[in-house]
């Protein structure tokens, strides 16, 4: 006959084994999730089409594979997620742009000058100094789009917090599938600052549809750009055209609030902070 003490030990042992099984299962799911999050990098958009570029953490520069993929959160992860306090203000009244253009705008910027783009966001102001000498088409496009109010009232739709560390903006649709209707060429890919496959914190670069696996998607940039808030391992395939010169604290506040689980439709990991560009302006450096 089993004594009460023996029965207690049996029950305790069974409970311990169940706990170990659950821990093992959670660890397995966690590893799969971390791998998926580590490879979901920048949602690249041009001309209204969408592609997800994947890059494993240990891939060398250029070792990318393009695929449509999402990492759907488990029920357990959804239920256990703690609400995150939004550190940002309410957006100003106004609707995102629906503007579309058939061709890249005529060159109007001084290609020997620097330009400053100021993003007045719900989380604070971010200032980006853009190098027109290194990326004239890109800077000219941003000057044109800002002048048209294209970025005003648009939401920064993606924050990546694992593998790479970027905030992605520039799509008035807020889905990662939008663009101005035209594309611009890749530029400044030989910039020594990114040549070693590291985009330093503060770098501002273009999203695009380039797929290193088959060489397709060059010169496919539109309006979407990403801001690197922590040194990130990325191959030099994304036009670096500017640097953050004010508002680093704003980016850190946004990053500290974290990102939501990947959207099952778009794959976006939206920032928990409500990051909306109330107004974007571009002017020659020294005039602000």
N, C-alpha and C positions, 0 to 999 in steps of 0.2 A: 504494500500500500504506500502511495506517495504521500509524504508528509506535507504540511502546509508550507514549510520552509523550502522543500524541494520544488513544490508547485510554484512558489513565488519566484524562485530562481529560473525555472523553465519559462515562465511568462516574461520575466525580465530579459532572458536570452532571446526569446522570439521577438520581443519589441526591439531589442538592439539590432537584430538581423534585418527587421523591416526598415529601421532607420538607415542602416547601411545601404540597403538596396535603393531606398529613395535618394540618398546622397549620391550614389553612383549614377543613378538615372539622371539626376539634376546636373551632375558634372558633365555627363555625356552630352546632354542637351546644351549646356553652357558652352562646351567646346565647339559644337556645331554652330552655335549662334555667333561666337566670337570669330570663327573662321569666316562666316558669311559677312559679318560686319566689317572685318578687316579687308575684304576684297571689294566691297561696295565703295567705290570712290566717288567720282564726279559724274552726275547725270549730264550727259552731253547732248546739246540740242542745236540744230540748225535747220532752217527751211521747213520747220513744222514736223520733222520726224524725230523719233526718240531712240536713243541707244544707251545701254549701261556699259560702261567700260569697267572691266574687272582687272585688278592687279593684286596678286598675292604679296604678302609682306616680304617674302624672301625673293621675289622676282627681281631680276636686274632690269636696268633701263630698257624699255622697248619690249619687255616680255609680257605683253598684255593679251587678253582674249576678250572679244566683244561678245556679249550675250544679254538677252533680256532675262533678268532674275530678280526675285524678291526674297526676303527673309521674313515670313509671316510669324508674328509673335505667338507663343504658346498661350493657352488659356491661363496657365499658372502665372506666366510672366505678366499678363494683362491684369489679372486679379491682384497681384502683389505690388504692382507699380504704385508708388506714392505720388500723390498730386504735387506738382512743382509750382511754387509761387512765381508768377510772371513778373520779372523785374522791369518791364517796359510799360510805357504809357499807352493810352488809347490812340489809335490812328486818327489823323485829322480827316475831316469829311472829304470825300472825293472818290471817284471811280478810277480803277486802273485803265491805262491806255488800251485802245484797240487798233492803234495805228499800224499800217502795213505799207511797205514801199517795194517797188519792183526792182530797184537797183541800189547799189552802194552810193551814198551821197557824194557829190562833187567835193574834191579836196579844198578845204577852206582854212585849215589850221596852218600855222607856221611850223614847218617840219624841223626847224632848228630850235624850237622852244619847248619849255615844259608847260604843262597845263595842270590845273588843280580841279579835281572833281570833289565836290562837297555833297555828302549824303546826309541830309537831315532826317534821321530815323527816329522811330518811337523809343529807341533805347539810348539815344544820344547821337551826337554828330561824329561822322567819320570823314576824315580828309585824306584824299588819295592824290599824290603827285604823279602825273603821267608823263612819260618820255616820248614826245612826238618824233624825235630823231630816230629812236630805236623801233618804234611801232606807229608809223604815221597813219596807216589805214585804220588801225584800232582806235587811236586817240581821236582821229577825225570823226569816226563813227559815233563814239561816245559823246563828243561835242554836239554833233547833230541830234542824236537821240535825246540828250538832256535838254537841248533847246526846244525840242518838240514836246517836252513833258512826258516822254515815253516811260521813264522810270518812276514818275510820281505816283504815289498810292499803291506801289507794287510791293508784294511780300517777298522777303528772302525765304525761299522755300526749302532750303536744305542745309543742315548742319551735320558734318561728319566728325565724330569724336573718337574714332578708333581707326588705326592704320594710317590715316592722314587726318589733318585737322584744318578743315576749311568751312567757311560760310559761303553759300552760293546764292546769288541774287540775279536780277536782271530779266526775269520773266514776268510780265504783267499778269499772265494767266495764273501764276503761282503754282504751277504743276510741274515745271521742268520741261514742258513740251512747247513753249512759246518762243517766238522770235520775231524780228522786225520785217521778215519777208525777203531779206537779202542776206548774203553771206560776205565775209571779208577774209582776206588771205591770212595764213599763219605768218607771224613775224617774230623776229628776235629770238628764235629758238636756239641760237648759238650764244645767247647771253651767258657769260662765264659764271654768273651767280647761280644758274640752275644746271650748268653743264654736268655736274657730278651726280645728278639725279636727286638733288635735294632742293625743294622750293623753300627758302628761308621764311621765317615768320615775318609778316608784313608785306609779302609779295602779293600782288594782285594780277591775276592771269585770266585768260579767256577759256571758257569751256568750249568743247568742239566735239565732233563725231569721229575723230581719228581712231582707227583700229590697226594697231601695230601688227596683228596677226596676218592681215592680208594687204596692208598698206593703203586701205581705202579711207576716205573721210578727211583728207587734207583740205585746208582752206574752207572749213565748214563753220567757222565761228559766226555767231549772230549777235545777240545782245547779252547772253548770259556770261557772268564772270564769277570767279571765286576769290575770296580773300583768305589767305593763309594766316591763321592766328597762332600756329606753333610749327616749327620746322617739320616739313612733311616730305616723305620719300615719294617722289613722282618722276617719271621720265621726262626729259625736256621736250614735250610734245604740245605744250599749252602756252600760247603767247604770253610772256610776262611783259606787261606794259606799264606797270606802276607800282608804287609802294605806299603803304599807309604812313602818313606823316603826322597824323593827329587822330585820336580816338582809339588807341590801343586798349584803353581801359574799357571802352564800350564793347569791343570784341571779347574781352575776357569775361565781362558780365554775361554776355550772350552765351559764351561757351560754358560758363559755370552752371547755367540753368539746364544744360544738357539737351538731348534730342529725344524725340518720340520714337517708338518702334517703327520699322519700315512700313510704309503704306503698301498694302497688298496689290494695289493697282499700278502705282508709279515707281515704287521702290524708294521714294524719298524718305529721308529721316528728318522730319521738320523740326526746327528748333522749338523747344518748349517756350522760349521767349517769343513774344509777338513782335517780330522784326519787320516793320513796314517802312519803306522809304517814303516819307511824306513829300520830300522834294529833292531833286538832284540838279545841281548846277555845275557848269564847267566854264572856266575862264582862264586866261593866261596867268601863269605864276606871277606873284607880286602885285596882283590887282585886288586881292581879297582884303 
